[in-house]
């Protein structure tokens, strides 16, 4: 073998080494077993929610522009759907997985759930117009509960849909907060505190997203997709995480505000800090989801 030939082989080896290494990694990842599919609860409340959403009739999208008579007719026509949804929320909920990346089933389910959320909001608005404040609060709390429960076990898109539902319920409750008596403030804050503690974490959402991707794009396809779309997916995940944290912050701030109003009405003065609300009005001081530190109350 001549020196020139040997140098060419060495050069080719150097050039090929990264590709050989990458191929080895892909083959190694391809050999990894797929994550187990988590068992679905039986009965699964998620399926009841989706079915209820498909039963919704009327222009629920524009509920906030309707008159009292229109809302009453809508509430009557959707009473069975809302009751089915309430029954579903009493059961354990878990998103039914679909591992086809081109399937439109997920979009159909999200659309049904969002219509159901708007029907709950319409029910609450009607209750407000009829001066049934406690019934309005119940509707908005069910809406927030549905936002949390309908995303359990799901991926980022499921969580974003759940955030939209929770946001709608929180906004409606915020408008009512200054009208509530001390007892209602305490009870509503306690319910929200429980719902907040039951939500899935962002780490759980991301793990479920990875597990779904490995099943939707099995073997080498998963790693190739991840390598090709790495930058764009990172940006999407970061934006989704920000939405998750922002909504969690708003919900926890509402919890503090309700507890503080109950404290004020009971004692005749506002609390000096969130610490004054524990344990009579809050179980614990809510944590800032971004910093991990105690949230504050500004009298």
Secondary structure, 3 states (H helix, E strand, C coil): CCHHHHHHHHHHHHHHHHHHHHHHHHHHHHHCCCCCCCCCCCCCHHHHHHHHHHHCCCCHHHHHHCCHHHHHHHHHHCHHHHHHHHHHHCCCCCCCCCCCCCCCHHHHHHHHHHHHHHHHHHHHHHHHHCCCHHHHHHHHHHHHHHHHHCCCCCCHHHHHHHHHHHHHHHHHHHHHHHHCCHHHHHHHHHHHHHHHHHCCCHHHHHHHHHHHHHHHCCCHHHHHHHHHCHHHHHHHHHHHHHHHHHHHHHHHHHHHHHHHHHHHHHHCCCCCCHHHHECCCECCCCECCCCCCECCCCC
